[in-house]
Amino acid sequence: MADSGAPRALRHLWASPAVFVMAAFVAFNVVGRGDAGWVLMGAGLSGPVVALAWHAVRRERPETAFVVVPLGLLALMTVLFGVNEGFPWG
């Protein structure tokens, strides 16, 4: 694996939306709690927001893959969960 130059903890923050998406899937489909699923989807933004703040404080630019993949995953799954379960604002 190529060294991206990012600390391991920072890479985990970028990858954290996957855990929240999985938990939201369980909340929507196994438990049947739509409200909890949407809260978990919103909480999925916490890792990338902290990672972006970290990069802003250090005046660094994050790698494109670290931004596109997690935020793209959240956007895609939000649309798919919204189509299947109904959007929280509608």
HTML snippet that shows the backbone in 3Dmol.js (N, CA, C, O; Angstrom):
<script src="https://3Dmol.org/build/3Dmol-min.js"></script>
<div id="view" style="width:600px;height:400px;position:relative"></div>
<script>
const pdb = `
ATOM      1  N   MET A   1       0.844  -1.176   0.000  1.00  0.00           N
ATOM      2  CA  MET A   1       0.000   0.000   0.000  1.00  0.00           C
ATOM      3  C   MET A   1       0.890   1.240   0.000  1.00  0.00           C
ATOM      4  O   MET A   1       1.829   1.332   0.790  1.00  0.00           O
ATOM      5  N   ALA A   2       0.604   2.162  -0.856  1.00  0.00           N
ATOM      6  CA  ALA A   2       1.391   3.384  -0.949  1.00  0.00           C
ATOM      7  C   ALA A   2       1.132   4.271   0.254  1.00  0.00           C
ATOM      8  O   ALA A   2       0.011   4.359   0.754  1.00  0.00           O
ATOM      9  N   ASP A   3       2.181   4.921   0.705  1.00  0.00           N
ATOM     10  CA  ASP A   3       2.046   5.823   1.842  1.00  0.00           C
ATOM     11  C   ASP A   3       1.480   7.144   1.355  1.00  0.00           C
ATOM     12  O   ASP A   3       2.085   7.809   0.514  1.00  0.00           O
ATOM     13  N   SER A   4       0.332   7.523   1.875  1.00  0.00           N
ATOM     14  CA  SER A   4      -0.323   8.755   1.427  1.00  0.00           C
ATOM     15  C   SER A   4       0.217   9.977   2.144  1.00  0.00           C
ATOM     16  O   SER A   4      -0.081  11.102   1.742  1.00  0.00           O
ATOM     17  N   GLY A   5       0.993   9.791   3.184  1.00  0.00           N
ATOM     18  CA  GLY A   5       1.510  10.912   3.940  1.00  0.00           C
ATOM     19  C   GLY A   5       0.564  11.364   5.035  1.00  0.00           C
ATOM     20  O   GLY A   5       0.950  12.168   5.882  1.00  0.00           O
ATOM     21  N   ALA A   6      -0.655  10.872   5.040  1.00  0.00           N
ATOM     22  CA  ALA A   6      -1.627  11.237   6.068  1.00  0.00           C
ATOM     23  C   ALA A   6      -1.452  10.321   7.277  1.00  0.00           C
ATOM     24  O   ALA A   6      -1.200   9.126   7.121  1.00  0.00           O
ATOM     25  N   PRO A   7      -1.583  10.875   8.476  1.00  0.00           N
ATOM     26  CA  PRO A   7      -1.508  10.021   9.662  1.00  0.00           C
ATOM     27  C   PRO A   7      -2.618   8.966   9.645  1.00  0.00           C
ATOM     28  O   PRO A   7      -3.677   9.161   9.049  1.00  0.00           O
ATOM     29  N   ARG A   8      -2.346   7.854  10.310  1.00  0.00           N
ATOM     30  CA  ARG A   8      -3.305   6.746  10.320  1.00  0.00           C
ATOM     31  C   ARG A   8      -4.652   7.185  10.890  1.00  0.00           C
ATOM     32  O   ARG A   8      -5.694   6.816  10.349  1.00  0.00           O
ATOM     33  N   ALA A   9      -4.651   7.959  11.960  1.00  0.00           N
ATOM     34  CA  ALA A   9      -5.915   8.412  12.559  1.00  0.00           C
ATOM     35  C   ALA A   9      -6.714   9.263  11.582  1.00  0.00           C
ATOM     36  O   ALA A   9      -7.943   9.190  11.551  1.00  0.00           O
ATOM     37  N   LEU A  10      -6.029  10.058  10.796  1.00  0.00           N
ATOM     38  CA  LEU A  10      -6.714  10.902   9.820  1.00  0.00           C
ATOM     39  C   LEU A  10      -7.339  10.051   8.717  1.00  0.00           C
ATOM     40  O   LEU A  10      -8.436  10.353   8.247  1.00  0.00           O
ATOM     41  N   ARG A  11      -6.651   8.996   8.304  1.00  0.00           N
ATOM     42  CA  ARG A  11      -7.223   8.094   7.304  1.00  0.00           C
ATOM     43  C   ARG A  11      -8.456   7.393   7.853  1.00  0.00           C
ATOM     44  O   ARG A  11      -9.411   7.152   7.115  1.00  0.00           O
ATOM     45  N   HIS A  12      -8.448   7.064   9.144  1.00  0.00           N
ATOM     46  CA  HIS A  12      -9.617   6.439   9.758  1.00  0.00           C
ATOM     47  C   HIS A  12     -10.793   7.411   9.812  1.00  0.00           C
ATOM     48  O   HIS A  12     -11.942   7.005   9.636  1.00  0.00           O
ATOM     49  N   LEU A  13     -10.516   8.683  10.053  1.00  0.00           N
ATOM     50  CA  LEU A  13     -11.593   9.678  10.038  1.00  0.00           C
ATOM     51  C   LEU A  13     -12.228   9.771   8.659  1.00  0.00           C
ATOM     52  O   LEU A  13     -13.449   9.887   8.546  1.00  0.00           O
ATOM     53  N   TRP A  14     -11.413   9.721   7.608  1.00  0.00           N
ATOM     54  CA  TRP A  14     -11.961   9.783   6.259  1.00  0.00           C
ATOM     55  C   TRP A  14     -12.784   8.553   5.944  1.00  0.00           C
ATOM     56  O   TRP A  14     -13.762   8.638   5.201  1.00  0.00           O
ATOM     57  N   ALA A  15     -12.405   7.403   6.501  1.00  0.00           N
ATOM     58  CA  ALA A  15     -13.120   6.157   6.212  1.00  0.00           C
ATOM     59  C   ALA A  15     -14.342   5.947   7.097  1.00  0.00           C
ATOM     60  O   ALA A  15     -15.129   5.035   6.843  1.00  0.00           O
ATOM     61  N   SER A  16     -14.521   6.761   8.118  1.00  0.00           N
ATOM     62  CA  SER A  16     -15.596   6.547   9.087  1.00  0.00           C
ATOM     63  C   SER A  16     -17.015   6.583   8.505  1.00  0.00           C
ATOM     64  O   SER A  16     -17.886   5.925   9.075  1.00  0.00           O
ATOM     65  N   PRO A  17     -17.314   7.299   7.418  1.00  0.00           N
ATOM     66  CA  PRO A  17     -18.684   7.259   6.905  1.00  0.00           C
ATOM     67  C   PRO A  17     -19.169   5.858   6.559  1.00  0.00           C
ATOM     68  O   PRO A  17     -20.369   5.594   6.625  1.00  0.00           O
ATOM     69  N   ALA A  18     -18.270   4.961   6.195  1.00  0.00           N
ATOM     70  CA  ALA A  18     -18.689   3.589   5.867  1.00  0.00           C
ATOM     71  C   ALA A  18     -19.328   2.908   7.077  1.00  0.00           C
ATOM     72  O   ALA A  18     -20.297   2.162   6.935  1.00  0.00           O
ATOM     73  N   VAL A  19     -18.787   3.164   8.260  1.00  0.00           N
ATOM     74  CA  VAL A  19     -19.343   2.571   9.478  1.00  0.00           C
ATOM     75  C   VAL A  19     -20.735   3.144   9.756  1.00  0.00           C
ATOM     76  O   VAL A  19     -21.650   2.408  10.126  1.00  0.00           O
ATOM     77  N   PHE A  20     -20.892   4.452   9.576  1.00  0.00           N
ATOM     78  CA  PHE A  20     -22.186   5.077   9.822  1.00  0.00           C
ATOM     79  C   PHE A  20     -23.227   4.636   8.799  1.00  0.00           C
ATOM     80  O   PHE A  20     -24.399   4.477   9.142  1.00  0.00           O
ATOM     81  N   VAL A  21     -22.816   4.437   7.549  1.00  0.00           N
ATOM     82  CA  VAL A  21     -23.747   3.960   6.526  1.00  0.00           C
ATOM     83  C   VAL A  21     -24.222   2.544   6.869  1.00  0.00           C
ATOM     84  O   VAL A  21     -25.402   2.229   6.716  1.00  0.00           O
ATOM     85  N   MET A  22     -23.305   1.697   7.330  1.00  0.00           N
ATOM     86  CA  MET A  22     -23.688   0.334   7.723  1.00  0.00           C
ATOM     87  C   MET A  22     -24.648   0.364   8.906  1.00  0.00           C
ATOM     88  O   MET A  22     -25.634  -0.373   8.924  1.00  0.00           O
ATOM     89  N   ALA A  23     -24.366   1.209   9.892  1.00  0.00           N
ATOM     90  CA  ALA A  23     -25.266   1.320  11.048  1.00  0.00           C
ATOM     91  C   ALA A  23     -26.626   1.870  10.633  1.00  0.00           C
ATOM     92  O   ALA A  23     -27.651   1.433  11.156  1.00  0.00           O
ATOM     93  N   ALA A  24     -26.649   2.816   9.708  1.00  0.00           N
ATOM     94  CA  ALA A  24     -27.927   3.352   9.222  1.00  0.00           C
ATOM     95  C   ALA A  24     -28.705   2.286   8.468  1.00  0.00           C
ATOM     96  O   ALA A  24     -29.928   2.217   8.585  1.00  0.00           O
ATOM     97  N   PHE A  25     -28.017   1.457   7.701  1.00  0.00           N
ATOM     98  CA  PHE A  25     -28.672   0.360   6.999  1.00  0.00           C
ATOM     99  C   PHE A  25     -29.348  -0.579   7.991  1.00  0.00           C
ATOM    100  O   PHE A  25     -30.485  -1.004   7.786  1.00  0.00           O
ATOM    101  N   VAL A  26     -28.635  -0.895   9.066  1.00  0.00           N
ATOM    102  CA  VAL A  26     -29.214  -1.765  10.103  1.00  0.00           C
ATOM    103  C   VAL A  26     -30.409  -1.069  10.748  1.00  0.00           C
ATOM    104  O   VAL A  26     -31.435  -1.705  10.991  1.00  0.00           O
ATOM    105  N   ALA A  27     -30.292   0.227  11.028  1.00  0.00           N
ATOM    106  CA  ALA A  27     -31.403   0.951  11.656  1.00  0.00           C
ATOM    107  C   ALA A  27     -32.626   0.996  10.743  1.00  0.00           C
ATOM    108  O   ALA A  27     -33.755   0.857  11.212  1.00  0.00           O
ATOM    109  N   PHE A  28     -32.408   1.189   9.462  1.00  0.00           N
ATOM    110  CA  PHE A  28     -33.533   1.250   8.530  1.00  0.00           C
ATOM    111  C   PHE A  28     -34.177  -0.111   8.310  1.00  0.00           C
ATOM    112  O   PHE A  28     -35.401  -0.234   8.364  1.00  0.00           O
ATOM    113  N   ASN A  29     -33.370  -1.125   8.064  1.00  0.00           N
ATOM    114  CA  ASN A  29     -33.896  -2.398   7.575  1.00  0.00           C
ATOM    115  C   ASN A  29     -34.072  -3.470   8.633  1.00  0.00           C
ATOM    116  O   ASN A  29     -35.002  -4.271   8.534  1.00  0.00           O
ATOM    117  N   VAL A  30     -33.228  -3.514   9.623  1.00  0.00           N
ATOM    118  CA  VAL A  30     -33.329  -4.569  10.632  1.00  0.00           C
ATOM    119  C   VAL A  30     -34.178  -4.109  11.802  1.00  0.00           C
ATOM    120  O   VAL A  30     -35.096  -4.812  12.226  1.00  0.00           O
ATOM    121  N   VAL A  31     -33.875  -2.936  12.320  1.00  0.00           N
ATOM    122  CA  VAL A  31     -34.583  -2.420  13.484  1.00  0.00           C
ATOM    123  C   VAL A  31     -35.886  -1.742  13.072  1.00  0.00           C
ATOM    124  O   VAL A  31     -36.859  -1.758  13.826  1.00  0.00           O
ATOM    125  N   GLY A  32     -35.910  -1.147  11.885  1.00  0.00           N
ATOM    126  CA  GLY A  32     -37.112  -0.475  11.405  1.00  0.00           C
ATOM    127  C   GLY A  32     -37.280   0.930  11.962  1.00  0.00           C
ATOM    128  O   GLY A  32     -38.394   1.454  11.986  1.00  0.00           O
ATOM    129  N   ARG A  33     -36.191   1.547  12.409  1.00  0.00           N
ATOM    130  CA  ARG A  33     -36.241   2.903  12.965  1.00  0.00           C
ATOM    131  C   ARG A  33     -35.681   3.887  11.947  1.00  0.00           C
ATOM    132  O   ARG A  33     -34.464   4.043  11.838  1.00  0.00           O
ATOM    133  N   GLY A  34     -36.551   4.545  11.210  1.00  0.00           N
ATOM    134  CA  GLY A  34     -36.110   5.501  10.207  1.00  0.00           C
ATOM    135  C   GLY A  34     -35.439   6.718  10.793  1.00  0.00           C
ATOM    136  O   GLY A  34     -34.466   7.222  10.232  1.00  0.00           O
ATOM    137  N   ASP A  35     -35.953   7.209  11.936  1.00  0.00           N
ATOM    138  CA  ASP A  35     -35.354   8.391  12.562  1.00  0.00           C
ATOM    139  C   ASP A  35     -33.919   8.118  12.976  1.00  0.00           C
ATOM    140  O   ASP A  35     -33.040   8.955  12.767  1.00  0.00           O
ATOM    141  N   ALA A  36     -33.678   6.965  13.556  1.00  0.00           N
ATOM    142  CA  ALA A  36     -32.319   6.608  13.979  1.00  0.00           C
ATOM    143  C   ALA A  36     -31.403   6.474  12.766  1.00  0.00           C
ATOM    144  O   ALA A  36     -30.230   6.842  12.826  1.00  0.00           O
ATOM    145  N   GLY A  37     -31.934   5.952  11.678  1.00  0.00           N
ATOM    146  CA  GLY A  37     -31.136   5.825  10.464  1.00  0.00           C
ATOM    147  C   GLY A  37     -30.695   7.169   9.918  1.00  0.00           C
ATOM    148  O   GLY A  37     -29.547   7.326   9.502  1.00  0.00           O
ATOM    149  N   TRP A  38     -31.603   8.145   9.916  1.00  0.00           N
ATOM    150  CA  TRP A  38     -31.233   9.467   9.414  1.00  0.00           C
ATOM    151  C   TRP A  38     -30.270  10.175  10.352  1.00  0.00           C
ATOM    152  O   TRP A  38     -29.406  10.924   9.897  1.00  0.00           O
ATOM    153  N   VAL A  39     -30.402   9.953  11.649  1.00  0.00           N
ATOM    154  CA  VAL A  39     -29.443  10.536  12.594  1.00  0.00           C
ATOM    155  C   VAL A  39     -28.055   9.957  12.335  1.00  0.00           C
ATOM    156  O   VAL A  39     -27.061  10.683  12.348  1.00  0.00           O
ATOM    157  N   LEU A  40     -27.993   8.661  12.104  1.00  0.00           N
ATOM    158  CA  LEU A  40     -26.703   8.027  11.825  1.00  0.00           C
ATOM    159  C   LEU A  40     -26.109   8.511  10.504  1.00  0.00           C
ATOM    160  O   LEU A  40     -24.894   8.679  10.395  1.00  0.00           O
ATOM    161  N   MET A  41     -26.954   8.735   9.509  1.00  0.00           N
ATOM    162  CA  MET A  41     -26.447   9.264   8.240  1.00  0.00           C
ATOM    163  C   MET A  41     -25.878  10.677   8.439  1.00  0.00           C
ATOM    164  O   MET A  41     -24.840  11.020   7.871  1.00  0.00           O
ATOM    165  N   GLY A  42     -26.552  11.472   9.232  1.00  0.00           N
ATOM    166  CA  GLY A  42     -26.029  12.807   9.530  1.00  0.00           C
ATOM    167  C   GLY A  42     -24.734  12.750  10.324  1.00  0.00           C
ATOM    168  O   GLY A  42     -23.821  13.543  10.095  1.00  0.00           O
ATOM    169  N   ALA A  43     -24.659  11.811  11.256  1.00  0.00           N
ATOM    170  CA  ALA A  43     -23.448  11.659  12.055  1.00  0.00           C
ATOM    171  C   ALA A  43     -22.278  11.175  11.209  1.00  0.00           C
ATOM    172  O   ALA A  43     -21.119  11.359  11.581  1.00  0.00           O
ATOM    173  N   GLY A  44     -22.579  10.559  10.077  1.00  0.00           N
ATOM    174  CA  GLY A  44     -21.520  10.108   9.182  1.00  0.00           C
ATOM    175  C   GLY A  44     -20.667  11.244   8.646  1.00  0.00           C
ATOM    176  O   GLY A  44     -19.547  11.017   8.187  1.00  0.00           O
ATOM    177  N   LEU A  45     -21.177  12.449   8.699  1.00  0.00           N
ATOM    178  CA  LEU A  45     -20.397  13.605   8.262  1.00  0.00           C
ATOM    179  C   LEU A  45     -19.363  14.054   9.291  1.00  0.00           C
ATOM    180  O   LEU A  45     -18.477  14.845   8.968  1.00  0.00           O
ATOM    181  N   SER A  46     -19.464  13.564  10.520  1.00  0.00           N
ATOM    182  CA  SER A  46     -18.579  14.036  11.583  1.00  0.00           C
ATOM    183  C   SER A  46     -17.115  13.727  11.296  1.00  0.00           C
ATOM    184  O   SER A  46     -16.259  14.585  11.511  1.00  0.00           O
ATOM    185  N   GLY A  47     -16.807  12.537  10.819  1.00  0.00           N
ATOM    186  CA  GLY A  47     -15.414  12.188  10.532  1.00  0.00           C
ATOM    187  C   GLY A  47     -14.792  13.046   9.450  1.00  0.00           C
ATOM    188  O   GLY A  47     -13.724  13.618   9.669  1.00  0.00           O
ATOM    189  N   PRO A  48     -15.428  13.157   8.274  1.00  0.00           N
ATOM    190  CA  PRO A  48     -14.854  14.016   7.233  1.00  0.00           C
ATOM    191  C   PRO A  48     -14.772  15.491   7.624  1.00  0.00           C
ATOM    192  O   PRO A  48     -13.846  16.186   7.206  1.00  0.00           O
ATOM    193  N   VAL A  49     -15.721  15.973   8.414  1.00  0.00           N
ATOM    194  CA  VAL A  49     -15.671  17.380   8.845  1.00  0.00           C
ATOM    195  C   VAL A  49     -14.463  17.610   9.757  1.00  0.00           C
ATOM    196  O   VAL A  49     -13.760  18.612   9.621  1.00  0.00           O
ATOM    197  N   VAL A  50     -14.228  16.689  10.680  1.00  0.00           N
ATOM    198  CA  VAL A  50     -13.058  16.801  11.562  1.00  0.00           C
ATOM    199  C   VAL A  50     -11.773  16.690  10.742  1.00  0.00           C
ATOM    200  O   VAL A  50     -10.815  17.424  10.984  1.00  0.00           O
ATOM    201  N   ALA A  51     -11.752  15.775   9.775  1.00  0.00           N
ATOM    202  CA  ALA A  51     -10.560  15.626   8.935  1.00  0.00           C
ATOM    203  C   ALA A  51     -10.317  16.881   8.091  1.00  0.00           C
ATOM    204  O   ALA A  51      -9.171  17.303   7.935  1.00  0.00           O
ATOM    205  N   LEU A  52     -11.372  17.477   7.550  1.00  0.00           N
ATOM    206  CA  LEU A  52     -11.209  18.720   6.792  1.00  0.00           C
ATOM    207  C   LEU A  52     -10.709  19.852   7.676  1.00  0.00           C
ATOM    208  O   LEU A  52      -9.872  20.652   7.258  1.00  0.00           O
ATOM    209  N   ALA A  53     -11.222  19.916   8.901  1.00  0.00           N
ATOM    210  CA  ALA A  53     -10.740  20.933   9.845  1.00  0.00           C
ATOM    211  C   ALA A  53      -9.266  20.713  10.155  1.00  0.00           C
ATOM    212  O   ALA A  53      -8.496  21.669  10.243  1.00  0.00           O
ATOM    213  N   TRP A  54      -8.873  19.446  10.321  1.00  0.00           N
ATOM    214  CA  TRP A  54      -7.474  19.121  10.580  1.00  0.00           C
ATOM    215  C   TRP A  54      -6.589  19.632   9.435  1.00  0.00           C
ATOM    216  O   TRP A  54      -5.544  20.240   9.665  1.00  0.00           O
ATOM    217  N   HIS A  55      -7.026  19.374   8.205  1.00  0.00           N
ATOM    218  CA  HIS A  55      -6.258  19.830   7.050  1.00  0.00           C
ATOM    219  C   HIS A  55      -6.250  21.353   6.965  1.00  0.00           C
ATOM    220  O   HIS A  55      -5.236  21.941   6.587  1.00  0.00           O
ATOM    221  N   ALA A  56      -7.344  21.993   7.306  1.00  0.00           N
ATOM    222  CA  ALA A  56      -7.402  23.455   7.245  1.00  0.00           C
ATOM    223  C   ALA A  56      -6.470  24.087   8.272  1.00  0.00           C
ATOM    224  O   ALA A  56      -5.804  25.081   7.981  1.00  0.00           O
ATOM    225  N   VAL A  57      -6.422  23.515   9.467  1.00  0.00           N
ATOM    226  CA  VAL A  57      -5.541  24.053  10.510  1.00  0.00           C
ATOM    227  C   VAL A  57      -4.080  23.905  10.094  1.00  0.00           C
ATOM    228  O   VAL A  57      -3.265  24.801  10.312  1.00  0.00           O
ATOM    229  N   ARG A  58      -3.768  22.771   9.499  1.00  0.00           N
ATOM    230  CA  ARG A  58      -2.385  22.529   9.081  1.00  0.00           C
ATOM    231  C   ARG A  58      -2.080  23.120   7.710  1.00  0.00           C
ATOM    232  O   ARG A  58      -0.957  23.009   7.216  1.00  0.00           O
ATOM    233  N   ARG A  59      -3.085  23.751   7.095  1.00  0.00           N
ATOM    234  CA  ARG A  59      -2.946  24.370   5.773  1.00  0.00           C
ATOM    235  C   ARG A  59      -2.442  23.377   4.731  1.00  0.00           C
ATOM    236  O   ARG A  59      -1.531  23.666   3.955  1.00  0.00           O
ATOM    237  N   GLU A  60      -3.061  22.201   4.738  1.00  0.00           N
ATOM    238  CA  GLU A  60      -2.742  21.158   3.771  1.00  0.00           C
ATOM    239  C   GLU A  60      -3.966  20.890   2.908  1.00  0.00           C
ATOM    240  O   GLU A  60      -5.100  21.173   3.296  1.00  0.00           O
ATOM    241  N   ARG A  61      -3.713  20.355   1.765  1.00  0.00           N
ATOM    242  CA  ARG A  61      -4.809  19.974   0.885  1.00  0.00           C
ATOM    243  C   ARG A  61      -4.971  18.456   0.969  1.00  0.00           C
ATOM    244  O   ARG A  61      -4.013  17.720   0.735  1.00  0.00           O
ATOM    245  N   PRO A  62      -6.179  17.980   1.301  1.00  0.00           N
ATOM    246  CA  PRO A  62      -6.357  16.527   1.375  1.00  0.00           C
ATOM    247  C   PRO A  62      -6.312  15.897  -0.009  1.00  0.00           C
ATOM    248  O   PRO A  62      -6.609  16.537  -1.018  1.00  0.00           O
ATOM    249  N   GLU A  63      -5.930  14.623  -0.027  1.00  0.00           N
ATOM    250  CA  GLU A  63      -5.929  13.913  -1.302  1.00  0.00           C
ATOM    251  C   GLU A  63      -7.358  13.791  -1.815  1.00  0.00           C
ATOM    252  O   GLU A  63      -8.301  13.655  -1.036  1.00  0.00           O
ATOM    253  N   THR A  64      -7.503  13.841  -3.115  1.00  0.00           N
ATOM    254  CA  THR A  64      -8.826  13.822  -3.737  1.00  0.00           C
ATOM    255  C   THR A  64      -9.613  12.576  -3.364  1.00  0.00           C
ATOM    256  O   THR A  64     -10.812  12.662  -3.100  1.00  0.00           O
ATOM    257  N   ALA A  65      -8.967  11.430  -3.338  1.00  0.00           N
ATOM    258  CA  ALA A  65      -9.665  10.181  -3.019  1.00  0.00           C
ATOM    259  C   ALA A  65     -10.208  10.196  -1.602  1.00  0.00           C
ATOM    260  O   ALA A  65     -11.261   9.615  -1.336  1.00  0.00           O
ATOM    261  N   PHE A  66      -9.501  10.856  -0.685  1.00  0.00           N
ATOM    262  CA  PHE A  66      -9.965  10.921   0.696  1.00  0.00           C
ATOM    263  C   PHE A  66     -11.237  11.754   0.819  1.00  0.00           C
ATOM    264  O   PHE A  66     -11.997  11.570   1.771  1.00  0.00           O
ATOM    265  N   VAL A  67     -11.483  12.653  -0.109  1.00  0.00           N
ATOM    266  CA  VAL A  67     -12.676  13.492  -0.059  1.00  0.00           C
ATOM    267  C   VAL A  67     -13.810  12.898  -0.886  1.00  0.00           C
ATOM    268  O   VAL A  67     -14.948  12.826  -0.423  1.00  0.00           O
ATOM    269  N   VAL A  68     -13.505  12.477  -2.096  1.00  0.00           N
ATOM    270  CA  VAL A  68     -14.536  12.045  -3.040  1.00  0.00           C
ATOM    271  C   VAL A  68     -15.201  10.742  -2.604  1.00  0.00           C
ATOM    272  O   VAL A  68     -16.427  10.633  -2.648  1.00  0.00           O
ATOM    273  N   VAL A  69     -14.423   9.768  -2.189  1.00  0.00           N
ATOM    274  CA  VAL A  69     -14.991   8.457  -1.870  1.00  0.00           C
ATOM    275  C   VAL A  69     -15.932   8.507  -0.659  1.00  0.00           C
ATOM    276  O   VAL A  69     -17.068   8.045  -0.771  1.00  0.00           O
ATOM    277  N   PRO A  70     -15.511   9.047   0.491  1.00  0.00           N
ATOM    278  CA  PRO A  70     -16.444   9.033   1.633  1.00  0.00           C
ATOM    279  C   PRO A  70     -17.660   9.926   1.435  1.00  0.00           C
ATOM    280  O   PRO A  70     -18.776   9.532   1.773  1.00  0.00           O
ATOM    281  N   LEU A  71     -17.462  11.119   0.893  1.00  0.00           N
ATOM    282  CA  LEU A  71     -18.602  12.008   0.702  1.00  0.00           C
ATOM    283  C   LEU A  71     -19.494  11.529  -0.439  1.00  0.00           C
ATOM    284  O   LEU A  71     -20.709  11.724  -0.399  1.00  0.00           O
ATOM    285  N   GLY A  72     -18.906  10.912  -1.443  1.00  0.00           N
ATOM    286  CA  GLY A  72     -19.704  10.309  -2.507  1.00  0.00           C
ATOM    287  C   GLY A  72     -20.532   9.144  -1.997  1.00  0.00           C
ATOM    288  O   GLY A  72     -21.685   8.974  -2.395  1.00  0.00           O
ATOM    289  N   LEU A  73     -19.940   8.335  -1.108  1.00  0.00           N
ATOM    290  CA  LEU A  73     -20.675   7.232  -0.490  1.00  0.00           C
ATOM    291  C   LEU A  73     -21.861   7.755   0.306  1.00  0.00           C
ATOM    292  O   LEU A  73     -22.966   7.221   0.203  1.00  0.00           O
ATOM    293  N   LEU A  74     -21.635   8.800   1.100  1.00  0.00           N
ATOM    294  CA  LEU A  74     -22.741   9.370   1.882  1.00  0.00           C
ATOM    295  C   LEU A  74     -23.831   9.929   0.974  1.00  0.00           C
ATOM    296  O   LEU A  74     -25.018   9.736   1.238  1.00  0.00           O
ATOM    297  N   ALA A  75     -23.438  10.620  -0.090  1.00  0.00           N
ATOM    298  CA  ALA A  75     -24.434  11.198  -0.996  1.00  0.00           C
ATOM    299  C   ALA A  75     -25.235  10.104  -1.698  1.00  0.00           C
ATOM    300  O   ALA A  75     -26.460  10.187  -1.789  1.00  0.00           O
ATOM    301  N   LEU A  76     -24.548   9.089  -2.190  1.00  0.00           N
ATOM    302  CA  LEU A  76     -25.231   7.996  -2.879  1.00  0.00           C
ATOM    303  C   LEU A  76     -26.187   7.258  -1.950  1.00  0.00           C
ATOM    304  O   LEU A  76     -27.334   7.000  -2.315  1.00  0.00           O
ATOM    305  N   MET A  77     -25.723   6.920  -0.760  1.00  0.00           N
ATOM    306  CA  MET A  77     -26.564   6.165   0.159  1.00  0.00           C
ATOM    307  C   MET A  77     -27.711   7.016   0.699  1.00  0.00           C
ATOM    308  O   MET A  77     -28.778   6.483   1.004  1.00  0.00           O
ATOM    309  N   THR A  78     -27.509   8.329   0.822  1.00  0.00           N
ATOM    310  CA  THR A  78     -28.606   9.201   1.233  1.00  0.00           C
ATOM    311  C   THR A  78     -29.723   9.169   0.192  1.00  0.00           C
ATOM    312  O   THR A  78     -30.900   9.083   0.540  1.00  0.00           O
ATOM    313  N   VAL A  79     -29.352   9.237  -1.074  1.00  0.00           N
ATOM    314  CA  VAL A  79     -30.358   9.175  -2.132  1.00  0.00           C
ATOM    315  C   VAL A  79     -31.052   7.818  -2.134  1.00  0.00           C
ATOM    316  O   VAL A  79     -32.278   7.748  -2.226  1.00  0.00           O
ATOM    317  N   LEU A  80     -30.278   6.743  -2.032  1.00  0.00           N
ATOM    318  CA  LEU A  80     -30.876   5.407  -2.055  1.00  0.00           C
ATOM    319  C   LEU A  80     -31.770   5.159  -0.844  1.00  0.00           C
ATOM    320  O   LEU A  80     -32.867   4.621  -0.990  1.00  0.00           O
ATOM    321  N   PHE A  81     -31.315   5.543   0.351  1.00  0.00           N
ATOM    322  CA  PHE A  81     -32.164   5.395   1.534  1.00  0.00           C
ATOM    323  C   PHE A  81     -33.391   6.285   1.436  1.00  0.00           C
ATOM    324  O   PHE A  81     -34.476   5.893   1.865  1.00  0.00           O
ATOM    325  N   GLY A  82     -33.232   7.486   0.873  1.00  0.00           N
ATOM    326  CA  GLY A  82     -34.365   8.388   0.719  1.00  0.00           C
ATOM    327  C   GLY A  82     -35.413   7.853  -0.230  1.00  0.00           C
ATOM    328  O   GLY A  82     -36.611   7.987   0.020  1.00  0.00           O
ATOM    329  N   VAL A  83     -34.972   7.247  -1.316  1.00  0.00           N
ATOM    330  CA  VAL A  83     -35.914   6.658  -2.265  1.00  0.00           C
ATOM    331  C   VAL A  83     -36.642   5.474  -1.623  1.00  0.00           C
ATOM    332  O   VAL A  83     -37.843   5.289  -1.822  1.00  0.00           O
ATOM    333  N   ASN A  84     -35.915   4.694  -0.869  1.00  0.00           N
ATOM    334  CA  ASN A  84     -36.485   3.487  -0.272  1.00  0.00           C
ATOM    335  C   ASN A  84     -37.324   3.783   0.971  1.00  0.00           C
ATOM    336  O   ASN A  84     -38.412   3.229   1.123  1.00  0.00           O
ATOM    337  N   GLU A  85     -36.842   4.636   1.849  1.00  0.00           N
ATOM    338  CA  GLU A  85     -37.491   4.888   3.147  1.00  0.00           C
ATOM    339  C   GLU A  85     -38.249   6.207   3.197  1.00  0.00           C
ATOM    340  O   GLU A  85     -39.059   6.412   4.101  1.00  0.00           O
ATOM    341  N   GLY A  86     -38.010   7.085   2.269  1.00  0.00           N
ATOM    342  CA  GLY A  86     -38.598   8.424   2.307  1.00  0.00           C
ATOM    343  C   GLY A  86     -37.625   9.396   2.951  1.00  0.00           C
ATOM    344  O   GLY A  86     -37.010   9.088   3.972  1.00  0.00           O
ATOM    345  N   PHE A  87     -37.490  10.556   2.358  1.00  0.00           N
ATOM    346  CA  PHE A  87     -36.563  11.539   2.884  1.00  0.00           C
ATOM    347  C   PHE A  87     -37.113  12.126   4.187  1.00  0.00           C
ATOM    348  O   PHE A  87     -38.330  12.219   4.354  1.00  0.00           O
ATOM    349  N   PRO A  88     -36.233  12.523   5.110  1.00  0.00           N
ATOM    350  CA  PRO A  88     -36.717  13.022   6.404  1.00  0.00           C
ATOM    351  C   PRO A  88     -37.442  14.359   6.311  1.00  0.00           C
ATOM    352  O   PRO A  88     -38.245  14.687   7.185  1.00  0.00           O
ATOM    353  N   TRP A  89     -37.172  15.126   5.271  1.00  0.00           N
ATOM    354  CA  TRP A  89     -37.807  16.438   5.145  1.00  0.00           C
ATOM    355  C   TRP A  89     -39.051  16.413   4.270  1.00  0.00           C
ATOM    356  O   TRP A  89     -39.686  17.447   4.060  1.00  0.00           O
ATOM    357  N   GLY A  90     -39.405  15.234   3.757  1.00  0.00           N
ATOM    358  CA  GLY A  90     -40.534  15.191   2.840  1.00  0.00           C
ATOM    359  C   GLY A  90     -41.684  14.364   3.266  1.00  0.00           C
ATOM    360  O   GLY A  90     -42.679  14.274   2.547  1.00  0.00           O
TER     361      GLY A  90
END
`;
const viewer = $3Dmol.createViewer("view");
viewer.addModel(pdb, "pdb");
viewer.setStyle({}, {cartoon: {color: "spectrum"}});
viewer.zoomTo();
viewer.render();
</script>
